[in-house]
């Protein structure tokens, strides 16, 4: 396989992984993935040595796509600062809206290195968000807020969504939980 073909195959595998993950959760097998792709397992294993390597790569692929969507929001001149910030915090690429991210809680015990990678990615890449927070304060549309506390609150909530079966046991979708989190951060709980 040439470099372009390998890259294309890698992306196909990662996208199909999201599909089978959504269907079967962490219990999906490489056979399930091969069937979804109509590809041999040998081809999959030529790109990813095992399921753990595949899932590790999937974390970066998913977060890279989320960051790309965040950047599109950040550069959207039709949105004001508050709209940009609200959208950036709640962004999910269209192809991820059906994925059951609630299943990620099982990673913590079975694949701790992958879970650590998720935590690492959650804690990085905040530059655009922080710039919007600071811009909003300067524009007078946001009250001064301690960025460290804001970031820690958001990260801790997301880690709770991924680190426990909280959403599953309360039958709350990840998308709904993310929307509620953003709403709480922006609007609080006081009825207006």
C-alpha angles and dihedrals in degrees: 000000000000122000095262092047092048091050091049091048091048091053092047090052093048093049092048089049089061089052096050091041089056091049099044108012118218090335092077114122133213086250089059089050093048090050092049090050096039084228132125119260086233089064091049091049090050087064101032120029093212145342092278092055089048093051091046090054090045091060092058092042092051095045092045089055091048091049090049090054090047090053091051089053091046091054095044104113092190090072126075121226096268093047090049093049093047092048094045093054092049100038120137121167111245091246090058099049092091096044114110099229088174087082091068091085088082091063093073095072102027100039108020094167090056091048089051088052090054090051090048092052092046090055096048135063097046097131097104093044093050090047089054092048090052092045091051091053091049091049090050094237093111128045115240108277133184101250092203091056093043092051093044091050093051094045093046092052093049090047089053089052090052100033100053137033088247096125095043094049090051094040094238119148118230090239092054091046091051091049091050092048092052090046091051092049093049104032105023119205101288113114110234 
